[in-house]
Amino acid sequence: MDTADLLAITADDLTIDRLGERTVDTPLRDLLGGREETVHYVTETDRVLLDDTLGVAKRRGAAADLPAFNPGGPREKLYFEPSTVTAAIVTCGGLCPGLNNVVRALVLQLANAYGVDSILGFHNGYRGLTDGSAPLTLTPQIVRDIHNRGGTILGTSRGGQDPAVMVDTLARHAVDMLFVIGGDGSLRGAQKLAAEAAARALPLAVVGIPKTIDNDIPWIDQSFGFQTAFARAAESIRAAHTEAGSTDGGVGLVKLMGRHSGFIACYATLANHDVDFTLIPEVSFRIDGFLECLRKRVGQQGHAVVVVAEGAGQELLPQRFETDASGNTRLGDIGALLRELITKHFADNGVPLSLRYVDPGYAIRSVSANAFDAVYCARLAQAAVHAGMAGFTSMVVARWHGRFIHLPIALATASRNQVDPHGDLWMSVLEATGQPKFL
């Protein structure tokens, strides 16, 4: 996040919608068996500064007047009476490591910490709120082992649905709070749901858990599943490096996820230092300069490894106007194009080439979460339940500068988190690969 983005944010941008004043005098400690020492509460005066260094230096205001996030965590009083709550969960968009972990943790937190008896899981994302299908009743027993496998037991889908129809479904099932696990498109849908419910004066809390394997949602330290993704990607790079180093003129070409943001490519590159060239959407390159550098690198060391994010180099491909079900522009296949151009360039220069092309995307998306992401998913889910029970709505839970916060959906979807071509992450990649700028 650059300086201009930070300074443009005001306190109003960080205001979180609430259904009303918290009226239920049901302290969380009572739900935890009266164990006072196990409970801490977030107070109304607690805040998480948007930026605790640049903000103070540039704005030169009192700390109390600086833009700050509403912190995540348990509140002493609740908006909903837990014993009467019906909660619902949907998973939307593409697969990502940790989806089942979040579903499981939501159910366990609702049932064990708050005593919620009615938890529904709607099938296949937002489609399950419009197709008339019966939701799945979720219990701790049903979700007990789902974190050990990838994917989502609820199923998922892409594409928007009519908010009015979805709210009709939620009202029919007497749902008090809806947890939406999805990316920016899904979160925009959640905002429309919350607005529709508000227009009907329905007390529906809509809480998002941001899911994006590309780590491209702004104002969060990191998205869940990202660490698992780049760790698995690093394994694919290691395999490509082994193949490339075992043949004459070996080139390993690895295409990774990253439509608009090259975080997976960058972090996977830094994870093992086996990569010679990393290409990401945020940094343009001249194809002739890249091919020349690649041929020289192979000549110098006998092999090379190239990592390319799927959204890189789109200007080299014919412009496409088709979109997928989520409204995303369909990308051209940069991996296939590079494979073709590398093969032709080496042949035209009479240089031996043994090229191995690896596209591990779906294999990475479908794996179960690693230990770090498993913990992160659990804590995000707990923060989401605390927010929903306190009556916060049209917001997502996130972690910012190490603390869990409530982030307005409007702010989370207003921009995209990307690798800064002038920042320290990209500098680290350039230092690790030794690649020049192909500008």
C-alpha positions as CSV (number, residue, x, y, z in Angstrom):
1,M,0.0,0.0,0.0
2,D,1.6,3.3,-1.1
3,T,1.7,6.6,0.7
4,A,-1.0,8.2,-1.4
5,D,-3.4,5.3,-0.7
6,L,-2.9,5.6,3.0
7,L,-3.2,9.4,3.1
8,A,-6.4,9.3,1.1
9,I,-8.3,7.2,3.7
10,T,-10.4,9.1,6.2
11,A,-12.1,8.0,9.4
12,D,-15.4,7.9,7.6
13,D,-14.0,5.3,5.2
14,L,-13.4,3.0,8.1
15,T,-16.8,3.2,9.7
16,I,-18.5,-0.1,10.2
17,D,-22.3,-0.6,9.8
18,R,-24.1,-2.0,12.8
19,L,-27.7,-3.4,13.1
20,G,-28.2,-1.3,16.2
21,E,-27.1,-1.0,19.8
22,R,-26.1,-4.1,21.6
23,T,-28.9,-5.0,23.9
24,V,-28.4,-8.6,25.0
25,D,-26.7,-8.8,28.3
26,T,-25.0,-12.1,27.7
27,P,-21.3,-11.9,28.5
28,L,-19.2,-14.4,26.6
29,R,-17.7,-15.6,29.9
30,D,-21.1,-17.1,30.8
31,L,-21.1,-19.1,27.6
32,L,-17.6,-20.4,28.5
33,G,-18.7,-21.8,31.8
34,G,-18.0,-18.7,33.9
35,R,-14.2,-18.9,33.3
36,E,-13.5,-15.2,33.7
37,E,-9.8,-15.6,33.1
38,T,-10.4,-17.0,29.6
39,V,-12.2,-14.0,28.3
40,H,-11.0,-10.5,27.2
41,Y,-13.3,-8.0,25.6
42,V,-12.7,-5.4,23.0
43,T,-13.9,-2.0,24.3
44,E,-15.5,0.8,22.3
45,T,-12.4,2.9,22.8
46,D,-10.0,0.3,21.4
47,R,-8.8,1.1,17.9
48,V,-6.2,-0.1,15.4
49,L,-4.5,2.7,13.6
50,L,-4.5,2.7,9.8
51,D,-0.8,3.5,9.9
52,D,1.1,4.1,13.1
53,T,4.2,5.7,11.6
54,L,3.4,7.4,8.3
55,G,-0.1,8.4,9.5
56,V,1.3,10.3,12.6
57,A,4.2,11.9,10.6
58,K,2.2,13.1,7.6
59,R,-1.1,14.0,9.2
60,R,0.4,15.5,12.3
61,G,-2.8,15.2,14.3
62,A,-3.6,13.8,17.7
63,A,-3.5,10.0,17.7
64,A,-7.2,9.9,18.7
65,D,-8.1,11.8,15.5
66,L,-6.2,9.5,13.1
67,P,-8.1,7.1,10.9
68,A,-8.3,3.8,12.7
69,F,-10.0,0.4,12.2
70,N,-12.6,-1.1,14.4
71,P,-10.8,-4.0,16.1
72,G,-11.9,-7.6,15.9
73,G,-12.7,-9.7,18.9
74,P,-15.4,-10.5,21.5
75,R,-17.7,-7.8,22.8
76,E,-19.0,-7.8,26.4
77,K,-22.6,-7.5,25.2
78,L,-24.2,-9.0,22.2
79,Y,-26.7,-7.9,19.6
80,F,-28.2,-11.3,19.2
81,E,-29.4,-13.8,21.8
82,P,-27.2,-16.8,21.0
83,S,-29.8,-19.4,21.9
84,T,-32.2,-18.1,19.3
85,V,-29.7,-17.4,16.5
86,T,-29.7,-19.1,13.1
87,A,-26.4,-18.7,11.2
88,A,-25.6,-19.5,7.6
89,I,-22.4,-20.1,5.7
90,V,-21.6,-19.9,1.9
91,T,-18.4,-20.5,0.1
92,C,-18.0,-18.7,-3.2
93,G,-15.6,-18.4,-6.2
94,G,-12.5,-20.5,-6.9
95,L,-11.0,-23.0,-4.6
96,C,-8.4,-22.0,-2.1
97,P,-6.5,-23.9,0.6
98,G,-8.3,-23.4,3.9
99,L,-11.9,-23.2,2.9
100,N,-12.9,-26.2,4.9
101,N,-10.8,-24.9,7.8
102,V,-12.9,-21.7,7.9
103,V,-16.2,-23.6,7.6
104,R,-15.2,-25.9,10.4
105,A,-13.9,-23.1,12.7
106,L,-17.1,-21.0,12.1
107,V,-19.3,-24.0,13.2
108,L,-17.1,-24.8,16.2
109,Q,-17.0,-21.2,17.4
110,L,-20.8,-20.7,16.9
111,A,-21.7,-23.9,18.6
112,N,-19.0,-24.2,21.4
113,A,-18.3,-20.6,22.3
114,Y,-21.8,-19.1,21.8
115,G,-24.1,-22.1,22.1
116,V,-25.7,-21.6,18.7
117,D,-27.8,-24.6,17.8
118,S,-29.0,-23.7,14.2
119,I,-26.2,-23.5,11.6
120,L,-26.9,-23.9,7.9
121,G,-24.6,-24.4,5.0
122,F,-26.0,-23.4,1.6
123,H,-24.7,-25.4,-1.3
124,N,-22.7,-24.0,-4.2
125,G,-22.2,-20.4,-3.1
126,Y,-24.8,-17.8,-3.9
127,R,-26.5,-20.2,-6.3
128,G,-27.7,-22.2,-3.2
129,L,-29.6,-19.1,-2.1
130,T,-31.6,-18.9,-5.3
131,D,-32.1,-22.5,-6.6
132,G,-34.5,-23.7,-3.8
133,S,-32.2,-26.5,-2.7
134,A,-32.3,-27.4,1.0
135,P,-29.3,-26.3,3.0
136,L,-27.1,-28.6,4.9
137,T,-27.4,-28.6,8.7
138,L,-23.9,-28.1,10.1
139,T,-22.9,-29.5,13.5
140,P,-19.5,-30.0,15.2
141,Q,-19.7,-33.7,14.4
142,I,-20.3,-33.1,10.7
143,V,-17.3,-30.8,10.3
144,R,-15.0,-32.7,12.7
145,D,-12.5,-33.9,10.0
146,I,-13.1,-31.6,7.0
147,H,-10.0,-29.5,7.6
148,N,-7.9,-32.5,6.6
149,R,-9.0,-32.3,3.0
150,G,-9.0,-29.5,0.4
151,G,-11.9,-27.9,-1.4
152,T,-15.1,-27.1,0.4
153,I,-17.8,-29.5,1.6
154,L,-20.4,-26.8,0.8
155,G,-19.4,-26.6,-2.9
156,T,-18.9,-23.3,-4.7
157,S,-19.9,-21.4,-7.8
158,R,-19.1,-18.2,-9.7
159,G,-21.4,-15.5,-10.8
160,G,-23.8,-13.1,-9.2
161,Q,-27.4,-13.8,-8.1
162,D,-30.4,-11.6,-7.4
163,P,-30.0,-10.1,-3.9
164,A,-33.7,-9.9,-3.5
165,V,-34.1,-13.6,-4.1
166,M,-31.2,-14.4,-1.8
167,V,-32.7,-12.3,1.0
168,D,-36.0,-14.0,0.5
169,T,-34.3,-17.4,1.0
170,L,-32.5,-16.2,4.1
171,A,-35.7,-14.7,5.6
172,R,-37.6,-18.0,4.9
173,H,-35.0,-19.9,6.9
174,A,-35.0,-17.2,9.6
175,V,-31.3,-16.6,9.2
176,D,-29.9,-13.9,11.5
177,M,-26.3,-13.8,10.3
178,L,-24.6,-14.9,7.0
179,F,-20.9,-15.6,6.7
180,V,-19.6,-15.2,3.2
181,I,-16.3,-16.8,2.3
182,G,-15.2,-15.3,-1.0
183,G,-13.1,-12.9,-3.0
184,D,-13.9,-9.3,-4.2
185,G,-16.8,-10.3,-6.4
186,S,-18.4,-12.4,-3.7
187,L,-17.8,-9.6,-1.2
188,R,-19.6,-7.1,-3.5
189,G,-22.5,-9.5,-3.6
190,A,-22.4,-9.6,0.2
191,Q,-22.6,-5.9,0.3
192,K,-25.7,-6.0,-1.9
193,L,-27.2,-8.6,0.4
194,A,-26.7,-6.4,3.4
195,A,-28.2,-3.4,1.6
196,E,-31.2,-5.4,0.5
197,A,-31.8,-6.6,4.1
198,A,-31.4,-3.1,5.5
199,A,-33.9,-1.8,3.0
200,R,-36.4,-4.3,4.3
201,A,-35.5,-3.5,7.9
202,L,-34.4,-7.1,8.4
203,P,-31.8,-7.5,11.2
204,L,-29.3,-9.6,9.1
205,A,-25.6,-9.4,9.9
206,V,-23.5,-10.1,6.8
207,V,-19.9,-10.8,7.6
208,G,-17.3,-11.7,5.0
209,I,-14.1,-13.8,5.3
210,P,-11.9,-12.6,2.5
211,K,-10.7,-15.4,0.2
212,T,-8.2,-14.9,-2.6
213,I,-5.4,-17.2,-3.4
214,D,-3.7,-14.3,-5.3
215,N,-3.5,-12.2,-2.0
216,D,-4.9,-9.3,-3.9
217,I,-7.5,-7.9,-1.4
218,P,-6.2,-4.6,0.1
219,W,-5.9,-3.6,3.7
220,I,-5.1,-7.1,5.0
221,D,-1.7,-8.4,6.0
222,Q,-2.3,-11.6,4.0
223,S,-5.2,-13.7,2.7
224,F,-5.7,-17.2,4.1
225,G,-4.4,-20.0,1.9
226,F,-1.7,-17.8,0.4
227,Q,1.2,-19.3,2.4
228,T,0.0,-22.8,1.5
229,A,-0.2,-21.8,-2.2
230,F,3.3,-20.3,-2.5
231,A,4.8,-23.2,-0.5
232,R,3.3,-25.7,-2.9
233,A,4.3,-23.5,-5.9
234,A,7.9,-23.6,-4.6
235,E,7.8,-27.4,-4.7
236,S,6.8,-27.2,-8.4
237,I,9.6,-24.8,-9.1
238,R,12.1,-27.1,-7.3
239,A,10.9,-30.0,-9.5
240,A,11.3,-27.9,-12.7
241,H,14.8,-26.9,-11.6
242,T,15.8,-30.5,-11.1
243,E,14.5,-31.4,-14.6
244,A,16.1,-28.4,-16.2
245,G,19.5,-29.1,-14.5
246,S,19.5,-32.7,-15.6
247,T,19.3,-32.1,-19.4
248,D,21.4,-30.2,-22.0
249,G,19.9,-26.8,-22.6
250,G,17.3,-27.4,-19.9
251,V,14.6,-24.7,-19.3
252,G,11.9,-25.1,-16.7
253,L,8.9,-22.9,-17.4
254,V,6.4,-22.7,-14.5
255,K,3.1,-20.8,-14.8
256,L,1.5,-19.8,-11.5
257,M,-1.7,-18.2,-10.3
258,G,-1.9,-14.4,-10.3
259,R,-4.3,-12.6,-12.6
260,H,-3.4,-9.1,-11.6
261,S,-1.1,-9.6,-8.7
262,G,2.2,-11.5,-8.8
263,F,2.5,-12.3,-5.1
264,I,2.6,-16.1,-5.4
265,A,5.2,-15.9,-8.2
266,C,7.3,-13.5,-6.1
267,Y,7.1,-15.5,-2.8
268,A,7.6,-18.8,-4.5
269,T,10.7,-17.4,-6.2
270,L,12.2,-16.3,-2.9
271,A,11.3,-19.6,-1.2
272,N,14.2,-21.5,-2.9
273,H,16.3,-19.3,-5.1
274,D,16.2,-21.7,-8.0
275,V,14.5,-19.2,-10.3
276,D,16.4,-17.2,-13.0
277,F,13.5,-15.1,-14.3
278,T,10.2,-14.1,-12.7
279,L,7.5,-12.4,-14.8
280,I,4.5,-10.7,-13.1
281,P,1.5,-8.6,-14.2
282,E,2.7,-5.5,-12.5
283,V,6.0,-5.3,-14.5
284,S,6.0,-5.2,-18.2
285,F,8.8,-6.7,-20.3
286,R,10.0,-6.7,-23.9
287,I,9.8,-10.3,-25.2
288,D,12.9,-10.0,-27.4
289,G,14.9,-8.7,-24.4
290,F,13.7,-11.6,-22.2
291,L,14.4,-14.3,-24.8
292,E,17.9,-13.0,-25.4
293,C,18.6,-12.9,-21.6
294,L,17.2,-16.4,-21.2
295,R,19.4,-17.8,-24.0
296,K,22.5,-16.2,-22.5
297,R,21.7,-17.5,-19.0
298,V,21.3,-21.1,-20.3
299,G,24.6,-20.7,-22.2
300,Q,26.3,-19.5,-18.9
301,Q,25.0,-22.1,-16.5
302,G,23.6,-24.9,-18.7
303,H,20.0,-24.4,-17.6
304,A,17.4,-21.9,-16.4
305,V,14.1,-21.7,-14.6
306,V,11.4,-19.2,-15.6
307,V,8.4,-18.4,-13.4
308,V,5.5,-16.5,-14.9
309,A,2.2,-15.4,-13.3
310,E,-0.8,-16.1,-15.4
311,G,-1.6,-12.4,-15.8
312,A,1.9,-11.4,-17.0
313,G,2.6,-10.3,-20.5
314,Q,-1.1,-10.0,-21.6
315,E,-0.1,-7.2,-24.0
316,L,1.7,-9.8,-26.0
317,L,-1.5,-11.8,-26.6
318,P,-4.5,-10.9,-28.8
319,Q,-7.0,-8.8,-26.8
320,R,-9.9,-10.8,-25.5
321,F,-13.4,-9.6,-24.6
322,E,-14.9,-12.7,-23.1
323,T,-15.6,-12.8,-19.4
324,D,-16.1,-15.7,-17.0
325,A,-19.1,-16.2,-14.7
326,S,-17.7,-13.8,-12.2
327,G,-17.2,-11.0,-14.7
328,N,-13.4,-11.4,-14.9
329,T,-11.8,-10.9,-18.3
330,R,-10.6,-14.2,-19.7
331,L,-6.8,-14.1,-19.9
332,G,-4.7,-15.3,-22.8
333,D,-2.4,-18.2,-22.0
334,I,1.0,-16.6,-21.4
335,G,2.5,-19.9,-20.5
336,A,1.7,-21.5,-23.9
337,L,2.9,-18.4,-25.7
338,L,6.2,-18.3,-23.9
339,R,6.7,-22.0,-24.5
340,E,6.2,-21.4,-28.2
341,L,8.4,-18.3,-28.4
342,I,11.2,-19.8,-26.3
343,T,11.3,-22.9,-28.5
344,K,11.4,-20.8,-31.7
345,H,14.1,-18.4,-30.4
346,F,16.4,-21.3,-29.4
347,A,15.9,-23.0,-32.7
348,D,16.5,-19.9,-34.7
349,N,19.8,-19.4,-32.9
350,G,20.8,-23.0,-33.2
351,V,20.9,-23.6,-29.5
352,P,19.9,-27.0,-28.0
353,L,16.7,-26.8,-25.8
354,S,15.0,-29.2,-23.5
355,L,11.9,-27.4,-22.2
356,R,9.7,-28.6,-19.4
357,Y,6.4,-26.7,-18.9
358,V,4.6,-27.0,-15.6
359,D,1.2,-25.5,-14.7
360,P,0.4,-26.6,-11.2
361,G,-2.5,-24.2,-10.6
362,Y,-5.4,-26.6,-9.9
363,A,-3.2,-28.9,-7.9
364,I,-2.3,-26.0,-5.6
365,R,-5.8,-24.7,-5.3
366,S,-7.2,-28.0,-4.2
367,V,-4.7,-29.0,-1.4
368,S,-5.5,-28.7,2.3
369,A,-4.1,-25.8,4.3
370,N,-0.6,-26.0,5.9
371,A,-0.2,-25.4,9.6
372,F,0.2,-21.6,9.4
373,D,-2.9,-21.2,7.3
374,A,-4.9,-23.6,9.4
375,V,-4.3,-21.4,12.5
376,Y,-5.0,-18.2,10.5
377,C,-8.3,-19.7,9.2
378,A,-9.4,-20.6,12.7
379,R,-8.7,-17.1,14.1
380,L,-10.4,-15.4,11.2
381,A,-13.5,-17.5,11.7
382,Q,-13.5,-16.7,15.4
383,A,-13.2,-13.0,14.7
384,A,-16.1,-13.3,12.2
385,V,-18.4,-14.9,14.7
386,H,-17.6,-12.3,17.3
387,A,-18.5,-9.6,14.8
388,G,-21.7,-11.3,13.7
389,M,-22.9,-11.8,17.3
390,A,-22.2,-8.1,18.1
391,G,-24.4,-7.0,15.1
392,F,-21.7,-5.7,12.8
393,T,-22.6,-6.0,9.1
394,S,-21.5,-5.3,5.6
395,M,-17.9,-5.9,6.7
396,V,-15.1,-8.4,6.5
397,V,-12.7,-9.6,9.1
398,A,-9.0,-9.2,8.4
399,R,-5.6,-8.9,10.0
400,W,-3.8,-5.6,9.7
401,H,-0.4,-5.0,11.3
402,G,-0.8,-8.2,13.3
403,R,-4.2,-7.4,14.8
404,F,-7.7,-8.6,13.7
405,I,-9.9,-5.8,12.4
406,H,-13.3,-5.1,10.9
407,L,-13.0,-3.7,7.4
408,P,-15.9,-2.2,5.5
409,I,-16.7,-4.2,2.3
410,A,-16.7,-1.0,0.3
411,L,-13.1,-0.3,1.2
412,A,-12.0,-4.0,0.7
413,T,-13.4,-4.0,-2.8
414,A,-12.5,-0.4,-3.9
415,S,-8.9,-1.3,-5.0
416,R,-6.6,-4.2,-5.5
417,N,-3.4,-5.2,-3.6
418,Q,-0.5,-5.5,-6.1
419,V,3.2,-5.9,-6.0
420,D,4.8,-2.5,-6.0
421,P,7.3,-2.4,-8.9
422,H,9.4,0.1,-6.9
423,G,8.9,-1.7,-3.5
424,D,11.2,-4.0,-1.4
425,L,9.4,-7.2,-2.4
426,W,10.1,-6.8,-6.1
427,M,13.6,-5.6,-5.3
428,S,14.2,-8.8,-3.4
429,V,13.0,-10.9,-6.4
430,L,15.4,-9.0,-8.7
431,E,18.2,-9.6,-6.3
432,A,17.4,-13.3,-5.9
433,T,17.1,-14.0,-9.7
434,G,19.7,-11.5,-11.0
435,Q,17.4,-10.7,-13.9
436,P,17.7,-7.4,-15.7
437,K,14.8,-5.1,-16.5
438,F,13.4,-6.2,-19.9
439,L,11.9,-2.7,-20.6
